[in-house]
Amino acid sequence: MAKVILTRWLARQFTAGQIEHQVPGLTIRALARELEYRYPGIIKHLEDGVAVAIDGEIYQNAFLEKVEPNSEVAFMPPIEGG
Amino acid sequence: MAEKTYKWVGTRQPRPDGADKVTGRARFGADFDMPGQLVGKVLRSPHAHANIRSIDTSKAEALPGVKAVMTSADMPDMPDEMAPAGEVMVNLRDVTRNVMAREKALYDGHAVAAVAATTEAIARQALALIEVDYEVLPHVIDVDQAVAEGAPILHENLRTKNVDGAEDTLTNVAARIQFTKGDMDSGWSQADVVIEHAFTTKPVHQGYIEPHAAVASTTEDGQVQLWCSTQGQFNVRGYCAKLLGMETSQIRVTPSEIGGGFGGKTVVYGEPLAIKLSQKAGKPVKIVMTREEVFRGSGPTAAGAMDVKLGATKDGRIVAADLNIRMQAGAFPGAPVGPACMCSFACYDIDNINVVGFDVVSNRPKVAAYRAPGSPVAAWGVESAINMLAEKLGMDQLELRIKNAAREGTKTHYGPTFKDIGMAATLDAAKNSPHYQTPLKPGQGRGVAVGFWFNIGMDSSAACHVGEDGTVTLISGSPDIGGSRASLALMAAEELGVDYQKIRPIVADTASIGFNFLTGGSRVTFATGMAVVQAVREAIDELRARAAKLWEVDVEAVIWEDGCAKPAGSNVGDFEPLSLAEIAVNAGKTGGPINGHAQLNAQGAGPGFGAQIYDVSVDQDTGHVTVDRCTVVQDVGTAIHPDYVEGQLQGGVVQGIGWALNEEYIYNDKGQLENTGFLDYRMPVASDLPMIEPIIVEVPNPNHPYGVRGVGEVPIVPPMAAIGNAIAGATGIRMTDLPMSPPKLSAAIDAARVSEAADD
C-alpha cells in the first residue's frame, strides 16, 4: 500500500478531512482511479493541474509513473517558476 | 552518487552566443524587421479602475496612414475556467482581459485599444484620436486594503476558492490555501521562546533590459509567423492560438535572443495584438513596448503582507511555526501564493507548522513570475523572524539554522519527505567560508538567510544532427536566458567525446523542433539537458551501427569511446578507431543522415537550497546602506558550466539587493504609477555592489545523468532578509517593510534616537 497525502483542500472537499490514505496502485493513474472509486469526483483534481511528489521527488503531469508498495505519494499545487 | 570526473562538464568554455552578444550582432526582439511592416502601438488606461462604457475608434481609423485599429471586440471572449495553453493551465477569460480590457480597465496602463500605422508618429496620433468613455471607479492598490471590508471590488464574478460559504460574497480574495503539519497547540506548549511579527514587501519588476517586442506577419491563407522576445515560444504559440481562436499549427513562433526575462517573459502582452493587427491590415506589424509601458503594462512580481510566529525551546530547537501571508496578484487572480506557502519553512525540520495563504487582486498590473516566484516574499518574513529568534535565544544566526536544517528524511509541511538534499552541506559551506570566518569591522553588521526552490522538469525535445564533416548541430526549443546553450553543448560534447567547439547549439522555432515547455523554474539544464543527452545517445547508437556496417560486424561489437567507434574487443577484428568525421563522411553510403532525437517529460527535479552572507555598513545620517561583502552559497547538483552557474548566483543576488534596498512601485492617489523609468525605479548598478563571492556546493541529483538540480531561482530568495538581518546587526533596528531605502531607514534611525533620548 502506498501512503497518499492529499492537500487540505482536497481532503476537505472529498474525504471528510482525512489527509493520509493507504492506497494500492502500481502507477499514479491506478492510484487515482482507486481514490476515485472511494471518493467520487476527486480524480479530475488528481490528474490535471497538480504536481505529485513520489518519495520526495516532484513529478509534473504524472500519470504512468510507477508507485512502489511503500511509496509516499503527495499531491501538491503545480510549480512553474521564473 | 560517486564523484565522477568529466572532460567537458564542469569546464569554463566560451559561450556559443558570446561573440554575437558582445559585438552587438545578436538580434533581440526589437531588432527584427519585415519589409513593409507597420508600427503597432497600444492605448492604455490612465485610470486604475474604470468601467469602459464605449470605445469610438472611427477618427483613428479615418486617419491617413492608419491601416488597422483593434479593441477587445476583435478577439473572442473566453470562458471563466482553467484551460491549457502551451501546457500552462490558465484562466483564458482573465488572460484575454489582461491583454486587452473589456468591460473594465483594472490598472493604470491596462491596454484598451491598439493601432497599426505606417509610422510611429501616425500611430501615436491615432491613439490620441481613440475616444474611450470611462466611468472612473474607486481603486485599491495595497493588498491588505484590498481584503478589508468595503474595499472596491475588481471582479463581480470573483468568489474565494477553498472557503465554505463564500459563494455569495463579493471579494478580492481569489483563493485561500493552507498547509499544516503536526499539532500547533502541542508545538506552542513546548516553546520557551516565541517571536511574532508582521512583515511587508512591495511588488518589484524583473527589470529586464530588453522590453517586450513582437513582429507578426500573416498570410492570406491564415498562416502566422511571429518573432518575439520570450522565455517560451511554444507557450506564446499556445496563448495566441487560444486567444485568437486559431490552431497552433497555423502559428510559427521564433524566439529572438532575449535581453533578460527572469519570469517576466513567460506570458503574452503585445504578441496576440500584433497578430490581430497584422490580420486586419494584411501587413506585418511590429509592437515594441517603451520602458514606461513595460512598467505600467507588464507584470511585476507579487507583493506580500504576512504575519510570522515562531516558537523554540531554550536550546534553539524550533518547535512551532506559523505563517499567514496575503499576496497581491494584481488585477487578475494568480499570485504565487502556493509556492510562497510551500517554500516558507521548507529549509527547516520543524514538527508543527501552519501556513495559510491568500491570493488577492488589486488595481495593479497582473503579476508575472520572477525568479522563484513567491519564495522570496515568504523568506523575507520567515528569515527575518529566524534572526529575531536567534537574538532572543542568544544564538549565532547560522548555528540556529544548522540546528534546525531540513535533512534527508525531513517531512515537509506541504507533503513530500525530502530525500537527497544539500541544505546541511550548504550551511556547512557557509559556516566554513572565509567570509563567515572573518570578523566584522567596526560599524558593520552581518546577516545570514537561507532559501529554497523546488526546481522543475517538464517537457523538452532535442535533436542532434551530425554534419558530413563530423561537426554537430544541437537543436533545442529552450530560449537561452542564462547560458543554457553552453551547458547543453558541454553535456553533448561529454557524451560524444568530441571537442566542445564541434558542437553548435541553436534555439529553434516552434515548427523546427518538438514542444518545449518554457525556460523557467530552473529547468533547462536539467530537463532539456536530459533530452539532449538522450538525443545524443541515440545518435551515438546510430554512429555505432554505421561503423558496424563499415566493418561488417554486429553493432554489439562496436563501442563508442573518446569520440570514436572502436571494436568492443580484440576478437571483433583488427580495426582502427573510426572518428565521428570518418563515419559522417560515409553516412550516405551506410544509410543516410545520422541524427538523434529525444522528447521527454523530465521528472525527478532535485530541490535547491542556498545560504547567503552579507556584511553591510549603514550611514547613520542618510540611512544609505552599503553592501561591503557578500557570499552566496548554493547546492546546484552539478555545475555543468561553472561560469554561468556563478553568473546566475551573482545575478540573483544583485536583483535581491535591489529588492531589499531600493525597488518599489510608487503610486499617486489616483492609482497611477509614477516611477516608470530606471531613473526613478532604482535598480543596483555595478558601482552599488561589492564583488559577490560564489561558493558552489555540489550534491548531485541522482535523477539526472550529470547530477543537475538547477540554479537560477534560489539566489534571489535570501537577499532581502539577509540584508535586513545585517542592518539589524549594524544599527539594532529591525526593518519590517521593504524596501529598506534610505528615507525609510533614516526615519527609523531618527525614531530610535528619539526613543533612546526619551529613555535617558
Contacts between the chains, C-beta under 8 A, distances in Angstrom:
chain1	res1	chain2	res2	distance
A	5	B	415	4.6
A	5	B	416	8.0
A	7	B	179	7.8
A	7	B	415	7.6
A	8	B	178	5.1
A	8	B	179	6.9
A	8	B	180	6.6
A	9	B	162	4.8
A	9	B	177	7.2
A	9	B	178	7.7
A	12	B	162	7.9
A	48	B	89	7.2
A	49	B	82	6.4
A	49	B	89	4.9
A	53	B	415	6.0
A	53	B	416	3.4
A	55	B	417	7.4
A	55	B	419	6.6
A	56	B	416	4.8
A	56	B	417	5.0
A	56	B	418	5.4
A	56	B	419	4.1
A	57	B	416	7.8
A	57	B	419	6.7
A	57	B	603	7.1
A	57	B	604	4.7
A	57	B	605	7.5
A	57	B	606	7.8
A	57	B	703	6.5
A	58	B	416	7.2
A	58	B	454	5.8
A	58	B	456	7.2
A	58	B	457	7.7
A	58	B	603	7.9
A	58	B	604	7.7
A	58	B	605	5.8
A	59	B	457	7.8
A	59	B	603	4.6
A	59	B	604	7.4
A	60	B	456	6.5
A	60	B	457	6.3
A	60	B	458	5.6
A	60	B	601	7.2
A	60	B	603	7.6
A	61	B	87	7.9
A	61	B	458	7.7
A	61	B	459	7.9
A	61	B	601	5.8
A	62	B	603	7.4
A	65	B	603	6.7
A	72	B	416	7.1
A	72	B	417	5.8
A	74	B	414	7.5
A	74	B	415	2.9
A	74	B	416	4.6
A	75	B	415	7.1
A	76	B	342	6.9
A	76	B	414	5.4
A	76	B	415	5.2
A	76	B	416	7.3
A	77	B	177	7.3
A	77	B	338	3.7
A	77	B	339	7.6
A	77	B	342	7.2
A	78	B	89	7.2
A	78	B	338	7.9
A	79	B	338	7.9
A	79	B	339	6.2
A	79	B	454	5.1
A	79	B	456	5.4
A	79	B	521	6.6
A	80	B	88	7.0
A	80	B	266	7.5
A	80	B	369	6.4
A	80	B	373	7.3
A	80	B	456	7.0
A	80	B	520	6.3
A	80	B	521	5.6
A	81	B	263	7.0
A	81	B	339	8.0
A	81	B	369	6.4
A	81	B	371	7.8
A	81	B	372	6.7
A	81	B	373	6.5
A	81	B	453	7.1
A	81	B	454	7.8
A	81	B	455	7.9
A	81	B	456	5.8
A	81	B	520	4.8
A	81	B	521	2.5
A	81	B	522	6.3
A	81	B	523	7.2
A	81	B	713	5.7
A	82	B	206	7.6
A	82	B	261	7.9
A	82	B	262	5.4
A	82	B	263	2.6
A	82	B	264	7.7
A	82	B	266	7.5
A	82	B	369	4.1
A	82	B	370	5.0
A	82	B	371	4.2
A	82	B	372	6.4
A	82	B	373	5.5
A	82	B	520	5.6
A	82	B	521	7.2
A	82	B	712	7.5
A	82	B	713	6.4
